[in-house]
Every structure is written in C-alpha cells, then in structure tokens.
Amino acid sequence: MKLKFYQISLVLIILVFVSCNNQTKQTYTHHASNFWYKLLAFSTDTCSSMTSVIPYVHLNAVFKTQNDSVFYDTYNNLNSQFFLNVNSLDSNNLILKACEGKCIGDSMELLIPVSIFFNQNFNSNQIPFFSFNDSIVKVQMGINDYLHAPPNITKVDLEILEKKRILNYFGDSTSMNSCKLEEGIFWISKPSKLWKSEMTDSTIVLHYKGYFLNGRPMDESPVDFKYKPGTPDQLLKGLNIVINYLKRGENAKIILPSHLAFGELGSRDLKIPPCTPLLYEITIK
C-alpha cells in the first residue's frame, strides 16, 4: 500500500509540473529570435512603427531577475531616456525585435536568455552575481513613441526634471518647501527636536539605506559601519550635513537633491544618472 501511495504521489507531482510548464508556454509566445514574450496591453488604433524613415523607438523598461527582483529601470537609471535605433548595431537587440509591428502605448513582458541580455544591453560577457543562477532576464517594457531622432537633453532639462520629481513626491510646493532645510535637504521624517551640533570628537555607528524617489533601493551601508563625522569622501555631502542634526539613537528620513548627492554627472559606475535626487533613511547608533 505504501508503494502504491508513493507511486500515486509521484504521478501527481509530475502532472502538476507538466501542467505548470504548459501554462507558462500558453502564457508566453516564442519569438523566432529566441525569446519568449506576452502582451500586457495593446492599442487598437492604427499606428506607425519603426522604419528606416522613423528609426528610433523610445521605451520605458524595467529589468528583473528570474525571481522578479528589479536591478535596473530606465526611469531611474536613464532619466527615462532609453532609445533604440533600427538602423544601428541595436538592430539585433531582442528588445528591439519585440517592438516590431507594435504601436505606441503597447506594453509587453519578455523572457530573454541571460547571457544574450547582458551582452546586448550592457556590452558585457560577464553575468552579474545577482543573475548567476538565472537562465533568463525578465523585461517589462512599454512603447512611448517612435521618433526620427532622440531629443537633445540639456543640463537645464535635467535640473527641471529633478525639481519636478521632488515636487511630485511631496504633492505640492507648500508641503515641499515646509520640509526644506537651508542647506537644501528635505525632511520626510525627523526627530521631535532638531539641533545642529558637530560630532567630530568620536566615532559613531551609522546605518543608512538609499532609494530612488519611486522607492527602488540603490544603496546601503555595511553592517556596523563606523564613521567619524566630518571625514571627507566617506559619505555623500548631504548625509554629512544630516548627521550633524541628529543625536545617537535617532533616525531620519530625507531627500537629498543631486548637488548634495552624486551631482550633475551622476555616479562613476553609471548606476546613478546626472541630476538625480535620492531618498535616504539614516540611523545613528
């Protein structure tokens, strides 16, 4: 009886696995260029598509691991400036292939083989540590527009975009300005009493976590990070300023404008683009 029970259980497990696998294949469609895709939303209107005359597609996209962890998105990492060109080396890009015949407003999810994805989109033959065990990268994307050429984005444009993002976070200018320090930092949450002091005589244990304004994590301190206030180049300028408003045991949540974070050039590793405001949670132990 036990043997029969185990045999039945094994058959059930196999059936469930096959059923789930078939459901995946039914959900996604295989493309001839060797990736899987499914439409999330689509336009019923007649529309133009990429041609040699209108060669650029403007996309918004989110890149995820196989377990749905976001590691890159064009809103935060590229200031929404993600363009592909059908007449360039991008023409073999699988993301571009997925756009063929699609309309403005269409959105879809792609499953792209991991090695192909990083080679085509990050010019790298190395698979990052967060995708070591993955076979695919998930790409969720939408088509914003088809263009003759990408717009010329200036420093002024980026500064305007930064101010708009901070304003959108607070909802209105009154709320935003009421949270602003003279140094340019914005308090989201703070201790009941603020007093500015210079803690330069001892080392503190500091924990911080950084986010883009839409909540996506982008930075975190090491465990039990020891810091001597005032030490140059160990923290962002804005974090140095905020620490001087806190005592041990206190925490704060703030927004740093770019001139107190990574500035008009962004970070050296390109993870933080130019003129990007950031949100930080800080605790002093």
C-alpha positions as CSV (number, residue, x, y, z in Angstrom):
1,M,0.0,0.0,0.0
2,K,2.8,2.4,0.8
3,L,4.5,1.7,-2.5
4,K,1.2,2.5,-4.4
5,F,0.8,5.6,-2.4
6,Y,4.2,6.9,-3.3
7,Q,3.7,6.0,-6.9
8,I,0.4,7.9,-6.9
9,S,2.1,10.9,-5.2
10,L,4.9,10.9,-7.8
11,V,2.5,10.8,-10.7
12,L,0.6,13.8,-9.2
13,I,3.8,15.8,-8.8
14,I,4.8,15.0,-12.4
15,L,1.3,16.0,-13.6
16,V,1.4,19.3,-11.6
17,F,4.9,20.1,-13.0
18,V,3.8,19.4,-16.6
19,S,0.6,21.4,-16.1
20,C,2.6,24.4,-14.8
21,N,5.1,24.2,-17.6
22,N,2.3,24.0,-20.2
23,Q,0.6,27.1,-18.5
24,T,3.9,29.0,-18.9
25,K,4.1,28.1,-22.6
26,Q,0.5,29.1,-23.1
27,T,1.1,32.4,-21.3
28,Y,4.1,33.4,-23.4
29,T,4.7,33.2,-27.1
30,H,8.0,32.1,-28.5
31,H,9.7,34.6,-30.9
32,A,11.8,33.4,-33.9
33,S,14.7,35.4,-32.5
34,N,14.9,33.1,-29.5
35,F,13.0,34.8,-26.6
36,W,9.5,34.5,-25.1
37,Y,7.0,37.3,-24.8
38,K,3.5,38.2,-23.9
39,L,1.5,41.4,-24.4
40,L,0.4,43.2,-21.3
41,A,-1.6,46.0,-23.0
42,F,-2.1,47.0,-26.6
43,S,-3.6,49.8,-28.7
44,T,-6.4,49.1,-31.1
45,D,-5.7,52.2,-33.1
46,T,-3.9,52.3,-36.4
47,C,-0.3,53.3,-35.8
48,S,3.1,53.7,-37.3
49,S,6.0,51.5,-36.4
50,M,9.8,51.6,-36.7
51,T,11.0,52.0,-40.3
52,S,14.2,53.4,-41.9
53,V,12.3,56.7,-42.0
54,I,11.3,56.7,-38.4
55,P,14.0,54.5,-36.9
56,Y,14.0,55.3,-33.2
57,V,11.8,53.8,-30.5
58,H,11.5,55.5,-27.1
59,L,10.9,52.9,-24.4
60,N,10.3,52.7,-20.7
61,A,11.6,49.4,-19.3
62,V,12.2,47.5,-16.1
63,F,14.8,44.7,-15.9
64,K,14.3,41.9,-13.4
65,T,16.0,38.8,-12.3
66,Q,14.2,35.5,-12.7
67,N,12.8,35.9,-9.2
68,D,11.3,39.3,-10.0
69,S,14.0,41.4,-8.3
70,V,14.5,44.7,-10.1
71,F,18.1,45.5,-10.9
72,Y,17.7,48.3,-13.4
73,D,15.0,50.5,-14.8
74,T,15.1,53.2,-17.4
75,Y,13.1,55.7,-15.3
76,N,15.7,55.9,-12.6
77,N,18.9,54.8,-14.3
78,L,18.5,56.6,-17.6
79,N,16.2,59.5,-16.6
80,S,13.6,57.9,-18.9
81,Q,16.0,58.4,-21.9
82,F,16.0,54.9,-23.4
83,F,16.1,54.8,-27.2
84,L,16.9,52.0,-29.7
85,N,17.7,52.5,-33.4
86,V,16.7,50.0,-36.0
87,N,19.5,51.3,-38.3
88,S,22.4,50.7,-35.9
89,L,24.0,47.9,-34.1
90,D,20.9,47.9,-31.9
91,S,19.0,46.2,-34.8
92,N,19.8,42.7,-33.5
93,N,18.7,43.6,-29.9
94,L,16.0,41.3,-28.8
95,I,14.2,44.2,-27.1
96,L,14.1,45.9,-30.4
97,K,12.9,42.8,-32.1
98,A,9.9,42.7,-29.7
99,C,8.9,46.2,-30.8
100,E,8.5,45.2,-34.5
101,G,4.9,45.8,-35.6
102,K,3.9,47.2,-32.2
103,C,2.1,50.5,-31.5
104,I,2.7,53.5,-29.2
105,G,1.1,52.6,-25.9
106,D,1.7,48.8,-26.3
107,S,3.4,47.1,-23.4
108,M,4.8,43.6,-23.0
109,E,6.9,41.3,-20.9
110,L,9.9,39.4,-22.4
111,L,11.9,36.5,-21.2
112,I,15.4,36.8,-22.7
113,P,18.3,34.4,-22.2
114,V,20.5,35.9,-19.5
115,S,23.9,35.8,-21.4
116,I,22.3,37.4,-24.5
117,F,20.6,40.1,-22.5
118,F,23.7,41.4,-20.7
119,N,25.8,41.2,-23.9
120,Q,23.3,43.2,-25.9
121,N,22.2,45.8,-23.3
122,F,25.3,46.2,-21.1
123,N,28.1,45.2,-23.6
124,S,29.3,42.6,-21.2
125,N,30.0,38.9,-21.5
126,Q,30.1,38.6,-17.7
127,I,26.9,37.7,-15.9
128,P,26.4,39.8,-12.7
129,F,26.3,38.0,-9.4
130,F,22.5,38.6,-9.0
131,S,21.8,36.6,-12.1
132,F,24.4,33.7,-11.7
133,N,21.6,31.1,-11.1
134,D,19.2,32.5,-13.7
135,S,18.5,31.3,-17.2
136,I,16.5,34.4,-18.2
137,V,16.1,38.1,-17.5
138,K,12.5,39.5,-17.3
139,V,11.9,42.7,-19.2
140,Q,8.7,44.7,-18.7
141,M,8.5,47.5,-21.2
142,G,6.2,49.9,-22.9
143,I,6.5,51.9,-26.1
144,N,6.4,55.7,-25.5
145,D,7.0,56.9,-29.0
146,Y,8.6,56.5,-32.4
147,L,11.0,59.3,-33.3
148,H,13.2,60.5,-36.2
149,A,15.9,61.2,-33.6
150,P,16.3,61.3,-29.8
151,P,15.8,64.7,-28.2
152,N,18.8,66.7,-27.1
153,I,18.6,66.6,-23.3
154,T,20.5,69.5,-21.7
155,K,21.7,70.1,-18.2
156,V,18.8,72.6,-17.7
157,D,16.3,69.9,-18.8
158,L,17.7,67.5,-16.2
159,E,17.6,70.2,-13.5
160,I,13.9,70.9,-14.3
161,L,13.2,67.2,-14.2
162,E,14.8,66.8,-10.8
163,K,12.7,69.6,-9.3
164,K,9.6,68.1,-10.8
165,R,10.4,64.7,-9.3
166,I,10.9,66.2,-5.8
167,L,7.7,68.3,-6.1
168,N,5.7,65.2,-7.3
169,Y,7.0,63.3,-4.2
170,F,5.5,65.9,-1.8
171,G,2.5,66.6,-3.9
172,D,2.5,70.4,-3.7
173,S,5.1,73.2,-3.3
174,T,3.8,74.2,0.1
175,S,4.5,70.8,1.6
176,M,7.8,70.6,-0.2
177,N,9.1,74.0,1.0
178,S,7.9,73.4,4.6
179,C,10.3,70.4,4.8
180,K,13.3,72.1,3.3
181,L,16.4,73.0,5.3
182,E,18.6,76.0,4.4
183,E,21.2,73.6,3.0
184,G,18.7,72.2,0.5
185,I,17.9,68.9,2.2
186,F,14.2,67.9,2.6
187,W,13.0,66.2,5.8
188,I,10.4,63.4,5.4
189,S,10.6,62.3,9.0
190,K,12.9,63.8,11.7
191,P,13.4,63.8,15.5
192,S,11.0,65.9,17.5
193,K,13.7,68.4,18.3
194,L,16.4,69.5,15.8
195,W,19.6,71.0,17.0
196,K,22.7,71.4,15.0
197,S,25.9,70.1,16.5
198,E,29.3,69.0,15.3
199,M,30.0,65.4,16.3
200,T,33.7,65.4,15.4
201,D,35.2,64.1,18.6
202,S,34.2,60.5,18.4
203,T,33.3,57.6,16.0
204,I,29.7,56.7,15.5
205,V,28.0,53.5,14.2
206,L,25.8,54.5,11.3
207,H,23.2,52.7,9.2
208,Y,21.7,54.1,6.1
209,K,19.8,52.9,3.1
210,G,19.3,54.8,-0.1
211,Y,16.4,54.7,-2.6
212,F,15.3,56.4,-5.8
213,L,12.3,58.5,-5.2
214,N,9.9,55.8,-6.6
215,G,11.1,53.5,-3.7
216,R,13.6,51.3,-5.6
217,P,16.6,50.5,-3.3
218,M,20.0,51.7,-4.7
219,D,22.5,51.9,-1.7
220,E,23.1,50.5,1.8
221,S,25.8,50.9,4.4
222,P,27.9,47.9,5.5
223,V,26.9,46.2,8.7
224,D,28.1,48.1,11.8
225,F,29.5,50.9,9.6
226,K,31.8,53.0,11.8
227,Y,32.2,56.7,10.8
228,K,33.9,59.7,12.2
229,P,31.7,62.7,11.4
230,G,33.5,65.2,9.2
231,T,35.7,62.6,7.5
232,P,36.0,63.7,3.8
233,D,34.9,61.3,0.9
234,Q,33.4,58.7,3.2
235,L,29.8,59.8,2.9
236,L,27.8,61.9,0.5
237,K,27.8,65.6,1.4
238,G,24.1,65.6,2.2
239,L,24.5,62.7,4.7
240,N,27.3,64.6,6.4
241,I,25.0,67.5,6.9
242,V,22.1,65.5,8.3
243,I,24.3,63.7,10.8
244,N,25.0,67.0,12.4
245,Y,21.3,67.4,13.2
246,L,21.0,64.0,14.9
247,K,22.0,62.5,18.2
248,R,22.9,58.9,19.0
249,G,19.8,56.7,18.9
250,E,17.9,58.9,16.5
251,N,16.9,58.3,12.9
252,A,15.7,60.4,10.0
253,K,14.3,60.1,6.5
254,I,15.4,62.7,4.0
255,I,15.6,63.6,0.3
256,L,19.0,64.7,-1.0
257,P,18.9,66.9,-4.1
258,S,21.6,65.9,-6.6
259,H,24.0,68.7,-5.6
260,L,24.3,67.1,-2.2
261,A,24.4,63.5,-3.6
262,F,26.0,62.5,-6.9
263,G,25.8,65.8,-8.6
264,E,25.3,66.8,-12.2
265,L,27.4,64.0,-13.6
266,G,26.0,61.1,-11.6
267,S,28.0,58.2,-10.1
268,R,31.1,56.8,-11.7
269,D,29.6,53.4,-12.1
270,L,26.7,55.0,-14.0
271,K,24.1,53.5,-11.6
272,I,23.0,57.0,-10.6
273,P,22.4,59.3,-13.6
274,P,23.1,63.0,-13.6
275,C,20.8,65.3,-11.6
276,T,19.2,62.6,-9.6
277,P,17.5,63.3,-6.2
278,L,17.7,60.4,-3.7
279,L,15.9,59.3,-0.6
280,Y,17.8,58.1,2.5
281,E,16.9,56.5,5.8
282,I,19.5,57.1,8.5
283,T,20.0,55.7,12.0
284,I,22.8,56.7,14.4
285,K,23.6,54.0,17.0
